[in-house]
Amino acid sequence: MTAAAQPQRGEVTLLLDRIHQGDRQAVSDLAVLAFPELRRIASACLGGQSPDCTWMPTDLVNELWVRLLRRKTLEYRNRSHFLGAAAHLMRALVIDHARERRAGKRSPSADAAFALNARIPPLEADAEELLALDDALTRLAAMSGRQAQVVEMRYFAGLTVEETAQAMGLSTKTIQREWTAARAWLHAELRGIGK
C-alpha cells in the first residue's frame, strides 16, 4: 500500500478522539477512512483460501464492524491500538468460522502442525489445524500475552515486524525476539513436544 493510500496516523487518532467524545458521525468517518487498511489485514487473514471459499476480505471487514458497533464504546487510544484490536477480533472471527465449518466433523488431529511463517491455512481445507493453533495460542496467551499478540498481528493479520512494533509500541528487535520464541513454542505445542 502506498503512503498516499494509507490514512494518516493523526487522522485515525483524531476520529477515535471524536468517537470517545460521543460524535456518532466520526464512527462512519472512521469506517470509510480505515476500510482500505482493514481490508488489507482481512486479506492477510484469509490469504490462501481455496477457490470455492465464500468468505471474502470485505465480508470479514463488514463482520468486524458489526461486532465493533455492538459495543457501547470504541475506546482506542490511537491508530495502532485500533489496528491491534481489529487484528485480534479478526482472528476470533476466522476461528469462529472454522469452528462452524468443523461442527459435526472429525476431531482435531493431535499432531496438527504447520509453518507459522506462512499465511494461515485455508479455512475450507484446514479448519482442524487452524483450531489446533488457536487452542495452542490460547495457552501461549496465558503464559505470555505479548507473544500471543505478536502472533496475532504477524500471522493472522499479516503485519510486518515494523507494523507490529508500531502497533504494540515496542522495538523491532523485541518483536523479532518475541516472534521467534512464540513460533518455537507453538511448533513444540502443535507437535506435542511440550506435553
C-alpha positions in Angstrom: 0.0 0.0 0.0 1.4 3.4 -0.9 1.9 6.1 1.6 -0.8 8.2 -0.1 -3.3 5.3 0.2 -2.8 4.8 3.9 -4.8 7.0 6.2 -2.6 9.5 8.1 -1.9 8.3 11.6 -3.2 11.5 13.0 -6.5 11.3 11.1 -7.4 8.0 12.6 -6.4 9.1 16.1 -8.5 12.3 15.7 -11.5 10.3 14.7 -11.0 8.0 17.6 -10.9 11.0 19.9 -14.1 12.4 18.4 -15.8 8.9 18.9 -14.7 8.9 22.5 -16.3 12.4 22.9 -19.6 11.0 21.6 -19.5 12.1 17.9 -21.6 9.4 16.1 -20.6 10.8 12.7 -17.0 10.0 13.5 -17.8 6.3 13.5 -18.9 6.5 9.9 -15.9 8.6 9.0 -13.5 6.1 10.7 -15.2 3.2 8.8 -14.6 5.0 5.5 -11.0 6.1 6.3 -9.8 2.8 7.8 -11.6 0.5 5.3 -8.6 0.0 2.9 -6.2 -0.8 5.7 -8.7 -3.1 7.4 -9.3 -4.9 4.1 -5.6 -5.4 3.7 -5.5 -7.0 7.1 -8.5 -9.1 6.3 -6.9 -10.2 3.0 -3.9 -11.4 5.0 -6.2 -13.3 7.4 -7.9 -15.0 4.6 -4.8 -15.5 2.4 -4.5 -18.9 0.7 -8.2 -19.6 0.7 -9.5 -22.3 -1.6 -11.3 -21.0 -4.8 -14.7 -22.1 -3.5 -14.4 -20.2 -0.2 -17.3 -17.8 0.1 -15.8 -15.6 2.8 -14.1 -12.6 1.2 -12.0 -9.9 2.9 -14.8 -7.4 2.6 -17.1 -9.9 4.4 -14.6 -10.1 7.2 -14.3 -6.3 7.5 -18.0 -6.0 7.5 -18.4 -8.6 10.3 -15.6 -6.7 12.2 -17.7 -3.5 12.0 -20.9 -5.3 13.1 -19.0 -6.6 16.2 -17.4 -3.2 16.9 -20.7 -1.4 16.6 -22.4 -3.8 19.1 -20.0 -2.4 21.7 -21.2 0.6 23.8 -18.0 2.5 23.2 -15.0 2.3 20.9 -12.2 3.3 23.3 -8.9 3.0 21.4 -6.0 5.3 22.2 -4.7 5.7 18.7 -4.5 4.1 15.2 -2.0 1.4 16.3 -4.3 0.4 19.3 -7.3 0.3 17.0 -5.5 -1.9 14.3 -4.2 -4.2 17.0 -7.7 -4.6 18.4 -9.0 -5.2 14.9 -6.4 -7.9 14.2 -7.4 -9.6 17.4 -11.1 -9.5 16.6 -10.4 -10.7 13.0 -8.6 -13.7 14.5 -11.6 -14.5 16.6 -13.9 -14.2 13.6 -11.7 -16.5 11.5 -11.6 -19.1 14.3 -15.4 -18.9 14.8 -15.8 -19.5 11.1 -13.5 -22.5 11.3 -15.4 -23.9 14.3 -18.7 -23.6 12.4 -17.2 -25.5 9.4 -15.9 -28.2 11.7 -19.2 -28.8 13.5 -20.1 -32.4 13.1 -16.8 -33.3 11.5 -13.8 -35.3 12.9 -11.9 -34.2 16.0 -8.7 -32.2 15.6 -5.5 -34.1 14.7 -3.2 -34.4 17.7 -0.2 -33.9 15.6 -1.5 -30.9 13.6 1.4 -28.7 12.8 2.1 -26.2 10.0 4.5 -23.4 9.3 3.9 -20.3 11.2 6.0 -18.3 8.7 3.3 -18.9 6.1 -0.2 -17.5 5.8 -2.9 -19.2 7.9 -4.2 -22.3 6.3 -7.3 -22.1 4.1 -10.5 -22.2 6.2 -12.1 -24.6 3.8 -9.4 -27.3 3.9 -7.5 -26.9 7.2 -10.1 -25.9 9.9 -8.7 -28.6 12.2 -5.1 -27.2 12.0 -6.4 -23.7 12.5 -8.4 -24.7 15.6 -5.4 -26.6 17.0 -3.3 -23.4 16.5 -6.0 -21.3 18.2 -6.0 -23.7 21.2 -2.2 -23.5 21.4 -2.3 -19.7 21.1 -4.8 -19.5 23.9 -2.3 -21.5 26.1 0.5 -19.2 25.0 -1.5 -16.1 25.9 -1.8 -17.5 29.5 2.0 -17.6 29.7 2.9 -14.6 27.6 0.2 -12.2 26.4 2.7 -10.2 24.5 3.9 -13.2 22.4 0.4 -14.2 21.7 -0.4 -10.7 20.5 2.7 -10.7 18.2 1.5 -14.0 16.7 -2.0 -12.5 16.1 -0.6 -9.4 14.4 2.1 -11.2 12.3 0.4 -14.4 11.5 -3.4 -13.7 11.4 -3.3 -10.0 10.4 -0.2 -10.3 8.1 1.5 -7.3 9.6 5.2 -6.8 9.1 7.7 -6.7 12.0 7.8 -2.9 11.7 4.0 -2.6 11.7 3.7 -4.9 14.7 6.3 -2.9 16.6 4.5 0.3 15.8 1.1 -1.1 16.8 2.5 -2.5 20.1 4.8 0.4 20.9 7.8 -1.9 21.0 11.1 -2.1 19.2 11.5 -4.2 16.1 14.2 -6.2 17.9 11.7 -7.0 20.7 9.1 -8.1 18.1 11.6 -10.3 16.3 12.7 -11.9 19.6 9.1 -12.5 20.7 8.0 -13.8 17.3 10.9 -16.3 17.2 10.2 -17.5 20.8 6.4 -17.8 20.1 6.9 -19.7 16.9 9.2 -22.2 18.6 6.9 -22.7 21.5 3.8 -23.1 19.2 5.7 -25.6 17.0 6.5 -27.7 20.0 3.0 -27.5 21.3 1.4 -28.4 18.0 3.7 -31.4 17.7 3.1 -32.5 21.2 6.7 -32.0 22.3 5.8 -29.6 25.1 3.3 -32.0 26.7 
